[in-house]
Amino acid sequence: QRGQAVQTLVCVICYCFGSRNQFIKMVLYNFKKIAVVPTAKDFVDITLSKTQRKTPTVVHKQYKISRIRQFYMRKVKFTQQSFHDRLSQIIQEFPKLDDIHPFYADLMNVLYDKD
């Protein structure tokens, strides 16, 4: 129910008077467009699957140890970058409570305690 309440909020641009009678433009986010954050297990599964698809998968017996080390380091770095990119995307897409209207910031705080 809480998720549905937040999802019913619509994207609106409103103008509120500032302290010096200047207009302050506040953009209210369309909460329906916030991407669903996958569970930890799903997140790991998705990332490892992507790593498996995008990096080489075969190590032959005749490879030198340096080449095998490079092979696995490439996989680890690719996985790390995938985690970083996806987590950064989630954080950037989520509305910041300081940027939304105080009413919606309070509503988010009531529905999902930030502490």
C-alpha positions as CSV (number, residue, x, y, z in Angstrom):
1,Q,0.0,0.0,0.0
2,R,2.8,2.4,0.8
3,G,4.4,1.8,-2.5
4,Q,1.1,2.4,-4.3
5,A,0.6,5.7,-2.4
6,V,4.0,6.9,-3.5
7,Q,3.5,5.7,-7.1
8,T,0.3,7.7,-7.4
9,L,2.2,11.0,-7.1
10,V,2.4,12.8,-10.4
11,C,5.2,14.9,-12.0
12,V,4.2,18.5,-11.4
13,I,6.1,21.8,-11.5
14,C,5.0,24.2,-8.9
15,Y,6.1,27.6,-7.9
16,C,6.4,28.7,-4.2
17,F,7.2,32.1,-2.9
18,G,10.7,32.5,-1.5
19,S,11.8,34.6,1.4
20,R,12.2,37.7,-0.8
21,N,9.1,37.2,-2.9
22,Q,11.0,35.5,-5.6
23,F,9.7,32.5,-7.3
24,I,11.5,29.3,-6.5
25,K,10.9,26.5,-9.0
26,M,10.6,23.1,-7.5
27,V,10.4,20.0,-9.6
28,L,8.4,17.2,-8.2
29,Y,9.5,13.8,-9.4
30,N,7.3,11.2,-11.1
31,F,7.6,8.5,-8.5
32,K,6.2,5.9,-10.8
33,K,9.3,6.1,-12.9
34,I,11.7,5.2,-10.1
35,A,13.3,1.9,-11.1
36,V,12.7,-1.1,-8.8
37,V,15.9,-1.9,-6.9
38,P,16.7,-5.6,-7.2
39,T,17.3,-7.7,-4.1
40,A,20.9,-8.4,-3.2
41,K,20.7,-12.0,-4.6
42,D,19.1,-10.8,-7.9
43,F,21.7,-8.0,-8.1
44,V,24.6,-10.4,-7.7
45,D,23.0,-12.9,-10.2
46,I,22.4,-10.2,-12.8
47,T,26.0,-8.8,-12.5
48,L,27.7,-12.2,-12.6
49,S,25.6,-13.2,-15.6
50,K,26.6,-10.1,-17.4
51,T,30.2,-10.7,-16.5
52,Q,30.0,-14.3,-17.9
53,R,28.5,-13.0,-21.1
54,K,30.8,-10.1,-21.7
55,T,34.2,-11.6,-20.7
56,P,36.2,-14.6,-22.0
57,T,35.3,-17.8,-20.4
58,V,37.9,-20.4,-21.3
59,V,41.3,-20.9,-19.7
60,H,43.5,-23.5,-21.4
61,K,46.2,-25.6,-19.6
62,Q,49.0,-24.3,-21.7
63,Y,48.4,-20.7,-20.6
64,K,51.1,-19.1,-18.4
65,I,50.3,-18.1,-14.9
66,S,50.5,-14.4,-15.8
67,R,47.9,-14.9,-18.6
68,I,45.6,-16.7,-16.2
69,R,46.0,-14.0,-13.6
70,Q,45.2,-11.4,-16.2
71,F,42.2,-13.4,-17.3
72,Y,40.7,-13.4,-13.8
73,M,41.7,-9.8,-13.0
74,R,39.8,-8.8,-16.1
75,K,36.7,-10.6,-14.8
76,V,37.0,-9.1,-11.3
77,K,37.5,-5.5,-12.7
78,F,34.5,-5.9,-15.1
79,T,32.4,-7.2,-12.2
80,Q,33.4,-4.3,-10.0
81,Q,32.7,-1.8,-12.7
82,S,29.3,-3.3,-13.3
83,F,28.4,-3.1,-9.6
84,H,29.6,0.5,-9.5
85,D,27.7,1.5,-12.6
86,R,24.4,0.0,-11.5
87,L,24.6,1.3,-7.9
88,S,25.5,4.8,-9.2
89,Q,22.5,4.7,-11.6
90,I,20.1,3.7,-8.9
91,I,21.4,6.5,-6.6
92,Q,21.2,9.1,-9.3
93,E,17.7,8.2,-10.5
94,F,16.3,8.3,-7.0
95,P,14.9,11.7,-6.0
96,K,16.8,13.6,-3.4
97,L,14.7,14.7,-0.5
98,D,16.3,18.2,-0.5
99,D,15.1,18.7,-4.1
100,I,11.5,17.8,-3.8
101,H,8.6,19.7,-2.3
102,P,8.5,19.6,1.5
103,F,5.2,17.9,1.5
104,Y,6.5,15.0,-0.5
105,A,9.7,14.9,1.5
106,D,7.7,14.5,4.7
107,L,5.5,11.9,3.0
108,M,8.6,9.9,2.0
109,N,10.0,10.2,5.6
110,V,6.7,9.0,7.0
111,L,6.3,6.1,4.6
112,Y,10.0,5.1,4.5
113,D,11.9,6.2,7.6
114,K,15.2,7.5,6.5
115,D,16.9,6.6,9.7
